[in-house]
Amino acid sequence: MKPLPDSIRWQIFLYYTALFVAALAFLAAAHFWTDLRAGQHQAERRMQEMGFQLSPFVFPPSEDPGSLADPAKRPVRAGPVDNPVFHHRVAELMNEGIYLVAVNWQGREIFRSPNAPAGFSVSGPAGGPFSLAPDAGTLGVVVVPSVVGDVVALGQPRATIEKQAFRTLPLAVGLGAVTVAFFSFVGFRLIGSGLRPVREISRAAAGIAGGNLSERINAKGQRSELGDLARVLNRTFDHLEDMIWRQTRFIADASHELRAPVAVILAGCELSRKCGRDPARYRETIDVCHEAGLHLRDLIDGLGLLAQFDSRELAVSRAPCDLEDIAKHAADLVGPLAQQAGITVLPSLGPAPCEADRSRLLQVALNLLRNAIQYNKPGGQIRLRTGRAEGGSFLEVEDSGVGIAPEMQGRIFDRFFRADVSRGQQSGNTGLGLAICKAIVEAHGGTIAVSSEFGTGSTFRITLPE
């Protein structure tokens, strides 16, 4: 059996209870010591009062006050004490455990109560001063009732006073035990309430590990650090679920996209095998397989590039450049394609300096311009803009094409996504262009966004830090 349970709740509870018990034990000890000291002081005051009350019976006042000035004429009490009132009072004190010793001013003992221990004695030279013999077990006082110098000493065992102090200790211990039990129970519940987010985190993590990716931590009403942790983990779980969902969809899409060119190649080869040795058929099959192979190569290259960006293995080389020059170069390269499609490119360029990989940004600009041509209307226009904006430099491509449906705008940068499937397939589009653009821009610390009105056109805008 383990000395402590593995539960954090129980460990905190046991440590908390141990500290609480230690604190109460200290308070109980302090209470007992205070009661003991108070009892001793009270006993000393009472014995002093009794000493002054009983001294006249032992040492009657002198009838000649003038004789007190001359030590030779001072009265000397030799005992015994025969006053019955005195003996009655002494008997009462004895019943209380108090003993008495009387010594005249010459140091001679004239009375000792029967219960006085042998070690309880008064010592000193004739005429004083007198003191009690040291006795650790006795609490005593010395009373000098007159100027003559006679003394009366009273004492009682310290154990008697300690017993009186001990009488309140069980009550204090009992109240302490009840207090410990009550606050331990309350503390146990509070600890459990405080650790509720931890249990929720464990439950949600176990659910996610079991395949339930929609499991989340219930962090309602939790304003502590654990509540903040629960909300952070919920956002992490959302991101994890989105990543897994995207990965699953990506694998399915990649399988579908790769299946098409492979099927074309296999079908062409099978058809050629059945058609004999016709050179024309062979040439046609080779052309089809070549086109399918090129498409397959583009797919593989695009997937490889995205994988490198995802794994942070592809580092962009930064150097001072300007989006204005990149946009001019891209517009020159796509000019023949735009002219063939009857599309007009309208540049409106301004300085847009940045620290970036020029070749990668040229790839982004070309991709955006080709898409603007591909999805434009006959005789349409493309507005190409660059310049400075708040927080950096921008490049913007606006077309007058078919636009993007609102429900598709959130997925436009997903891999293998095509807003117009038929047109994308006719042009040999792999569906990876915008995903690659997004990866390149984000690798530079920038952003890419789209705004579109269906049937009117779309605007793609990239922003990079200077």
C-alpha positions in Angstrom: 0.0 0.0 0.0 1.3 3.4 -0.9 1.9 5.9 1.9 0.1 8.7 0.0 -2.6 8.3 -2.8 -1.7 9.4 -6.3 -4.6 11.8 -6.5 -3.5 15.4 -6.4 -6.7 16.2 -4.6 -5.9 13.9 -1.7 -2.3 15.0 -1.6 -3.3 18.6 -1.3 -5.9 17.7 1.3 -3.5 15.7 3.4 -0.9 18.5 3.4 -3.5 21.1 4.1 -4.9 19.1 7.0 -1.4 18.4 8.4 -0.6 22.1 8.4 -4.0 22.9 9.9 -3.5 20.3 12.7 0.0 21.7 13.4 -1.3 25.2 13.6 -4.1 24.2 16.1 -1.6 22.2 18.1 0.6 25.2 18.4 -2.4 27.3 19.5 -3.5 24.7 22.0 0.0 24.6 23.5 0.0 28.4 23.7 -3.4 28.4 25.3 -2.2 25.8 27.9 0.9 27.8 28.7 -1.1 31.0 29.1 -3.5 29.3 31.4 -0.7 27.8 33.4 1.1 31.1 33.8 -2.2 32.8 34.7 -2.9 30.1 37.3 0.5 30.5 38.8 0.1 34.3 39.2 -3.3 33.9 40.6 -2.0 31.3 43.2 0.9 33.6 44.2 -1.5 36.5 44.8 -3.8 34.4 46.8 -1.0 33.0 48.9 0.3 36.5 49.6 -3.1 37.6 50.7 -3.4 34.5 53.0 0.1 35.2 54.4 -0.9 38.8 55.4 -4.1 37.5 56.9 -2.4 34.7 59.0 0.7 36.6 60.1 -1.0 38.4 63.0 -2.0 35.0 64.5 1.6 33.9 64.3 3.3 37.2 65.2 1.0 39.3 67.3 1.7 43.1 67.0 4.1 44.6 69.6 2.6 46.6 72.4 5.6 48.9 72.5 6.1 50.3 68.9 9.1 52.2 70.1 11.0 49.1 70.9 11.1 48.2 67.2 13.9 50.7 66.5 16.2 48.8 68.8 17.0 45.3 67.6 17.8 44.2 71.1 14.3 45.1 72.3 12.4 43.6 69.3 10.0 40.9 70.4 11.1 37.4 69.6 8.3 34.9 68.9 9.4 31.4 69.9 6.2 29.5 69.4 4.1 27.4 69.5 1.1 29.0 67.9 -2.0 28.2 70.0 -4.7 30.2 68.3 -7.6 27.9 67.3 -8.7 30.2 64.5 -5.2 30.1 63.0 -5.2 26.3 63.1 -8.6 26.1 61.5 -7.5 28.3 58.7 -4.3 26.3 58.2 -6.5 23.1 58.0 -8.5 24.7 55.3 -5.4 25.6 53.4 -4.0 22.1 53.8 -7.2 20.7 52.2 -6.4 22.9 49.2 -2.9 21.5 49.1 -1.3 24.7 50.5 1.4 24.5 53.2 2.8 27.2 55.5 6.1 27.8 57.3 6.7 30.7 59.8 10.2 31.9 60.7 10.9 34.7 63.3 13.3 37.5 62.5 16.2 35.6 64.0 15.7 32.8 61.4 14.2 30.3 63.8 11.3 28.3 62.5 8.3 28.5 64.9 5.6 26.8 62.8 5.4 24.3 60.0 2.2 22.8 58.6 2.1 19.0 58.7 1.8 18.8 54.9 4.9 21.0 54.2 7.6 19.0 52.5 11.0 18.8 54.0 12.5 20.7 51.1 10.3 23.7 51.6 12.2 25.9 54.0 13.1 29.6 54.7 16.8 30.4 55.0 18.8 33.6 55.7 20.9 35.3 58.4 19.3 36.8 61.6 17.5 40.0 60.6 17.1 38.8 57.0 16.8 38.9 54.2 15.1 35.5 54.0 14.4 33.4 50.9 12.8 30.1 50.0 15.1 27.2 49.4 15.0 26.4 45.6 12.5 23.7 44.8 11.5 23.2 41.2 8.3 21.3 42.2 7.0 24.0 44.5 5.4 27.4 43.9 5.9 29.6 46.9 5.9 33.2 48.2 7.6 34.9 51.2 5.5 37.4 53.1 7.1 40.0 55.5 4.1 41.3 57.4 5.9 43.9 59.6 9.1 45.9 60.1 10.2 43.4 62.8 11.4 41.1 60.1 9.4 38.0 60.9 8.3 36.1 57.7 5.5 33.7 56.7 6.1 31.5 53.7 3.3 29.7 51.8 3.6 27.2 49.0 1.9 24.6 47.0 2.9 21.9 44.5 3.2 23.2 40.9 1.5 19.9 39.8 -1.8 21.1 41.4 -1.8 24.3 39.3 -0.8 22.2 36.2 -3.8 19.9 36.8 -6.1 22.9 36.9 -4.6 24.1 33.6 -5.0 20.6 32.1 -8.7 20.6 32.9 -9.4 23.1 30.0 -7.1 21.2 27.6 -9.5 18.4 26.7 -12.1 21.0 25.8 -9.6 22.9 23.7 -8.5 19.7 22.0 -12.1 18.7 21.4 -13.0 22.0 19.8 -9.8 21.8 17.8 -10.7 18.4 16.5 -14.2 19.5 15.5 -12.6 22.6 13.8 -10.1 20.5 12.0 -12.8 18.0 10.8 -15.1 20.8 9.7 -12.5 22.8 7.8 -10.9 19.7 6.4 -14.3 18.7 4.9 -14.8 22.2 3.5 -11.2 22.2 2.2 -11.7 18.9 0.6 -14.8 20.1 -1.3 -13.1 23.4 -2.2 -10.0 21.5 -3.5 -12.3 19.3 -5.5 -14.1 22.3 -7.0 -10.8 24.0 -7.8 -9.4 20.8 -9.5 -12.6 20.3 -11.6 -11.0 21.7 -14.7 -8.2 19.2 -14.3 -10.7 16.3 -14.3 -12.4 17.9 -17.3 -9.1 18.2 -19.1 -8.4 14.5 -18.4 -11.8 13.5 -19.6 -11.6 15.5 -22.8 -8.1 14.3 -23.5 -9.2 10.7 -23.0 -12.1 11.2 -25.3 -9.9 12.7 -28.0 -7.4 9.9 -27.6 -10.3 7.5 -28.1 -11.2 9.1 -31.4 -13.9 11.6 -30.4 -12.2 14.7 -31.9 -15.3 16.9 -31.0 -14.7 16.4 -27.3 -14.1 19.6 -25.4 -13.5 20.8 -21.8 -16.4 22.4 -20.0 -14.8 25.6 -18.7 -18.0 27.5 -17.9 -17.7 29.6 -14.7 -14.0 28.8 -14.3 -12.1 32.1 -14.0 -8.9 30.7 -12.4 -5.6 29.8 -14.1 -6.9 26.3 -14.7 -10.0 27.8 -16.4 -7.6 29.8 -18.7 -5.7 26.6 -19.3 -8.9 24.8 -20.2 -9.9 27.5 -22.7 -6.4 27.4 -24.3 -6.6 23.6 -24.6 -10.0 23.9 -26.2 -8.6 26.2 -28.8 -5.7 23.7 -29.2 -8.2 20.9 -29.6 -10.1 22.9 -32.2 -6.9 23.5 -34.1 -6.0 19.8 -33.8 -9.4 18.7 -35.0 -9.2 21.1 -38.0 -5.7 19.8 -38.9 -6.7 16.2 -38.7 -9.9 16.9 -40.7 -7.8 18.8 -43.3 -5.2 16.0 -43.4 -7.9 13.4 -43.9 -9.6 15.5 -46.7 -6.2 16.2 -48.2 -5.3 12.5 -48.4 -8.7 11.8 -50.0 -8.3 14.6 -52.5 -4.7 13.7 -53.3 -5.8 10.1 -53.9 -8.5 11.3 -56.2 -6.3 13.8 -58.1 -3.5 11.2 -58.6 -5.9 8.5 -59.7 -7.1 10.5 -62.7 -3.7 10.8 -64.6 -2.7 7.3 -63.7 -6.0 6.0 -65.1 -5.4 8.0 -68.3 -2.0 6.5 -68.7 -3.1 2.9 -68.0 -6.1 3.3 -70.3 -4.0 4.6 -73.1 -1.5 1.8 -72.8 -4.3 -0.8 -72.7 -5.9 0.7 -75.8 -2.6 0.7 -77.7 -2.1 -3.0 -76.8 -5.4 -3.9 -78.4 -5.0 -1.8 -81.6 -2.0 -3.7 -83.1 1.0 -1.9 -84.4 -0.8 1.3 -85.7 1.9 4.1 -85.5 -0.8 6.8 -85.3 -2.4 5.1 -82.4 1.0 4.7 -80.7 1.7 8.4 -81.3 -1.7 9.4 -79.9 -1.2 7.2 -76.8 2.3 8.7 -76.2 0.8 12.2 -76.4 -1.9 11.4 -73.9 0.5 9.7 -71.5 2.9 12.6 -71.8 0.2 15.1 -71.0 -1.0 13.0 -68.1 2.6 12.6 -66.9 3.1 16.3 -67.0 0.0 16.8 -64.9 1.1 14.1 -62.5 4.5 15.8 -62.2 2.9 19.1 -61.4 0.8 17.5 -58.7 3.9 15.8 -57.2 6.0 19.0 -57.3 3.2 21.0 -55.7 2.6 18.4 -53.0 6.4 18.3 -52.3 6.6 22.1 -52.1 3.7 22.3 -49.7 5.1 19.4 -47.6 8.4 21.4 -47.3 6.5 24.5 -46.2 4.5 22.5 -43.7 7.6 20.9 -42.1 9.5 24.2 -42.1 12.2 22.5 -44.1 12.1 25.1 -46.9 13.5 28.4 -45.8 12.9 31.5 -47.8 16.0 33.6 -48.6 15.2 37.2 -47.9 16.7 40.2 -49.7 15.6 43.7 -50.3 13.2 43.8 -53.2 10.1 45.7 -54.4 6.6 44.3 -55.2 6.3 47.0 -57.9 9.2 45.4 -59.9 7.8 41.9 -59.3 4.3 42.9 -60.5 5.8 44.5 -63.7 7.7 41.3 -64.5 4.7 39.1 -63.8 2.5 41.3 -66.0 5.0 41.0 -68.9 5.2 37.2 -68.6 1.4 36.7 -68.6 0.8 39.4 -71.3 0.6 37.0 -74.3 -1.7 34.7 -72.3 -4.0 37.6 -71.5 -3.9 38.9 -75.1 -4.9 35.4 -76.4 -7.8 35.3 -73.9 -8.9 38.9 -74.8 -8.2 40.1 -71.2 -6.8 43.6 -70.5 -4.3 44.0 -67.7 -4.4 47.5 -66.1 -1.4 48.2 -63.9 -1.5 50.8 -61.2 1.8 50.3 -59.5 3.6 52.2 -56.7 6.7 51.5 -54.7 6.2 48.6 -52.3 9.6 47.7 -50.7 10.0 44.5 -48.6 12.5 41.9 -47.5 11.6 38.7 -49.3 12.5 35.9 -51.7 11.9 37.6 -55.1 11.5 34.3 -57.1 8.9 33.0 -54.6 6.9 36.2 -54.7 7.1 36.2 -58.5 5.5 32.7 -58.4 2.7 34.1 -56.3 2.1 37.0 -58.6 2.1 34.8 -61.7 -0.3 32.3 -60.1 -2.8 35.1 -59.1 -2.6 36.6 -62.6 -3.1 33.3 -64.4 -6.2 32.5 -62.2 -7.5 36.0 -62.9 -7.2 35.3 -66.6 -8.6 31.8 -66.4 -11.7 32.7 -64.4 -12.4 36.0 -66.1 -15.1 36.8 -68.6 -14.3 37.3 -72.3 -13.1 40.9 -72.8 -12.7 41.3 -69.1 -10.1 43.3 -67.2 -7.5 42.7 -64.5 -6.4 45.5 -62.3 -2.9 45.0 -60.8 -1.9 47.3 -57.9 1.1 47.6 -55.6 1.9 50.2 -52.9 2.4 50.8 -49.2 -0.3 50.2 -46.7 -0.5 50.4 -42.9 1.9 47.8 -41.5 3.7 47.0 -44.8 3.5 46.7 -48.6 0.8 45.1 -50.7 0.1 43.5 -54.1 -3.5 43.3 -55.3 -5.0 41.5 -58.2 -8.6 42.4 -59.1 -10.5 40.7 -61.9 -13.9 41.2 -63.5 -14.6 37.5 -63.7 -17.3 35.1 -62.4 -16.5 35.7 -58.7 -16.6 33.2 -55.9 -19.8 32.0 -54.2 -19.9 33.1 -50.5 -20.0 29.6 -49.2 -16.8 28.8 -51.1 -14.7 31.8 -50.1 -13.6 30.2 -46.8 -12.2 27.2 -48.7 -10.5 29.0 -51.6 -7.0 28.4 -50.2 -7.6 24.8 -49.4 -5.6 22.2 -51.3 -7.2 20.7 -54.4 -10.1 23.1 -54.1 -11.5 24.5 -57.3 -14.3 27.1 -57.3 -15.2 26.1 -60.9 -14.3 22.4 -61.2 -15.1 22.0 -64.9 -13.0 25.0 -66.0 -10.1 24.0 -63.6 -10.0 20.5 -65.1 -10.1 21.8 -68.7 -7.1 24.0 -68.0 -5.2 21.2 -66.2 -5.3 23.1 -62.9 -4.0 21.0 -60.0 -6.0 22.9 -57.4 -2.8 23.6 -55.4 -1.9 27.1 -56.8 -3.7 29.2 -54.1 -2.6 26.8 -51.4 1.1 27.3 -52.5 0.5 31.1 -52.6 -0.8 31.1 -49.1 2.2 29.0 -47.9 4.7 31.3 -49.5 3.1 34.5 -48.2 2.8 33.1 -44.7 6.4 31.9 -44.8 7.4 35.6 -45.3 5.3 36.6 -42.3 2.6 38.1 -44.5 -1.1 37.6 -45.2 -3.2 36.8 -48.2 -7.0 37.5 -48.4 -9.8 37.4 -50.9 -12.9 39.5 -51.3 -15.4 38.5 -54.0 -18.9 39.2 -55.2 -20.4 36.3 -57.1 -20.9 37.2 -60.7 -18.9 40.4 -60.5 -15.3 39.5 -59.8 -12.7 38.8 -57.1 -9.8 40.7 -55.5 -6.8 38.9 -54.0 -4.5 41.0 -51.8 -1.2 40.0 -50.2 0.4 42.1 -47.5 4.0 41.8 -46.5 6.0 43.6 -43.8 8.6 46.1 -45.1 
